[in-house]
Amino acid sequence: MRYNIKKLYSGRISRRNYIFGQLFIWIVSAGFMSLAVSLLVSPSASDAFSVLAIIIGILGFVLAIPCIVLCWALHVRRFHDLGLSGYYIFLFFIPLANLIIFALFIKKGEENSNQFGEKPLKEIKFFDAIFNRTKV
């Protein structure tokens, strides 16, 4: 199944699916990195474990790229749910603006449809909401 990057960044996402999506990404990323670090620094680390840790670290780095793309897509779609442009994501690079943005993400989205799409469906499945797969 092919994913369209443009579709990933379009539309809206609810608070619940946004929070669970972020948690899912963090857990997957932390799992790979902690596994690599634990294999690399274990007291009985042999050469085989070191090679395995390096391989898992490389896989984790390769996995980080789609995780970053998905994380930013969730941010953009959350901004869309609030009625804001996705370009507000660049405020993450301003140190104190991060706190304001996270406070915004807790805010309830617009009730009606806006310029970015219809109100997110409550009965949509979790992974369908994260990857923006809706039945047409």
C-alpha positions as CSV (number, residue, x, y, z in Angstrom):
1,M,0.0,0.0,0.0
2,R,1.4,3.4,-1.0
3,Y,1.1,6.5,1.2
4,N,0.9,9.9,-0.3
5,I,3.0,12.4,1.7
6,K,0.7,15.3,0.7
7,K,-2.3,13.5,2.0
8,L,-0.5,12.7,5.2
9,Y,-0.2,16.5,5.8
10,S,-3.8,17.4,4.8
11,G,-7.0,17.3,6.8
12,R,-7.5,17.4,10.6
13,I,-6.9,15.1,13.6
14,S,-8.6,15.1,16.9
15,R,-6.9,15.7,20.3
16,R,-7.2,12.0,21.3
17,N,-5.8,10.6,18.1
18,Y,-3.0,13.2,18.1
19,I,-1.9,12.4,21.7
20,F,-2.1,8.6,21.1
21,G,-0.2,9.0,17.8
22,Q,2.6,11.0,19.5
23,L,2.8,8.4,22.3
24,F,3.0,5.6,19.7
25,I,5.8,7.3,17.8
26,W,7.7,8.0,21.1
27,I,7.4,4.4,22.3
28,V,8.6,2.9,19.0
29,S,11.5,5.3,18.9
30,A,12.5,4.9,22.5
31,G,12.2,1.1,22.2
32,F,14.7,0.9,19.3
33,M,17.1,3.3,20.9
34,S,17.0,1.7,24.4
35,L,17.5,-1.8,22.9
36,A,20.5,-0.6,21.0
37,V,22.0,1.2,24.0
38,S,21.4,-1.7,26.3
39,L,23.1,-4.1,23.9
40,L,26.0,-1.8,23.4
41,V,26.8,-1.0,27.1
42,S,25.9,-4.4,28.7
43,P,28.7,-5.7,30.9
44,S,28.8,-9.0,29.0
45,A,28.9,-7.3,25.6
46,S,30.8,-9.5,23.2
47,D,31.6,-8.6,19.7
48,A,28.4,-10.3,18.5
49,F,26.3,-8.1,20.8
50,S,28.3,-5.0,19.7
51,V,27.6,-5.7,16.0
52,L,23.9,-6.4,16.8
53,A,23.7,-3.1,18.7
54,I,25.2,-1.2,15.7
55,I,22.7,-2.9,13.4
56,I,19.8,-2.0,15.6
57,G,21.2,1.5,16.0
58,I,21.3,1.9,12.2
59,L,17.8,0.5,11.9
60,G,16.6,2.9,14.6
61,F,18.2,5.8,12.7
62,V,16.5,4.8,9.5
63,L,13.3,4.4,11.4
64,A,13.7,7.9,12.8
65,I,13.1,9.5,9.4
66,P,9.5,8.2,8.9
67,C,8.8,8.9,12.6
68,I,9.9,12.5,12.1
69,V,7.7,12.8,9.0
70,L,4.7,11.3,10.8
71,C,5.3,13.4,13.9
72,W,5.4,16.6,11.9
73,A,2.3,15.5,9.9
74,L,0.4,15.0,13.1
75,H,1.4,18.5,14.3
76,V,0.3,20.1,11.0
77,R,-3.1,18.3,11.1
78,R,-3.6,19.3,14.7
79,F,-3.0,22.9,13.7
80,H,-5.5,22.4,11.0
81,D,-8.0,21.2,13.6
82,L,-7.5,24.4,15.5
83,G,-8.1,26.4,12.3
84,L,-4.5,27.5,11.9
85,S,-2.1,27.0,9.0
86,G,0.4,24.2,9.1
87,Y,3.2,26.7,8.8
88,Y,2.8,27.5,12.5
89,I,4.9,24.3,12.9
90,F,8.0,26.5,12.4
91,L,7.3,28.1,15.8
92,F,8.7,24.9,17.3
93,F,12.1,26.4,16.5
94,I,11.5,29.4,18.9
95,P,12.3,28.3,22.4
96,L,9.5,29.7,24.5
97,A,6.9,29.3,21.7
98,N,7.1,25.6,22.2
99,L,5.2,25.9,25.5
100,I,2.5,28.0,23.9
101,I,2.1,25.5,21.1
102,F,1.8,22.5,23.4
103,A,-0.9,24.5,25.3
104,L,-2.7,25.1,22.0
105,F,-2.6,21.3,21.2
106,I,-4.7,20.6,24.4
107,K,-7.3,23.1,23.2
108,K,-10.4,21.6,21.7
109,G,-10.6,21.9,17.9
110,E,-13.2,23.8,15.9
111,E,-16.6,22.2,16.1
112,N,-17.6,22.8,12.5
113,S,-15.8,22.2,9.2
114,N,-13.1,24.8,8.4
115,Q,-10.9,25.5,5.4
116,F,-8.8,22.4,6.1
117,G,-11.7,19.9,6.1
118,E,-14.5,18.4,8.1
119,K,-14.5,17.8,11.8
120,P,-12.5,14.6,12.6
121,L,-14.6,11.5,13.0
122,K,-14.8,9.9,16.4
123,E,-15.5,6.4,15.1
124,I,-12.4,6.3,12.9
125,K,-9.8,3.7,13.9
126,F,-6.6,4.8,15.6
127,F,-4.1,3.9,12.8
128,D,-6.4,5.1,10.1
129,A,-6.5,8.5,11.9
130,I,-2.7,8.6,12.3
131,F,-2.0,7.8,8.7
132,N,-4.9,9.8,7.4
133,R,-6.6,6.9,5.7
134,T,-10.3,7.6,5.4
135,K,-12.9,5.7,3.5
136,V,-14.2,7.6,0.5
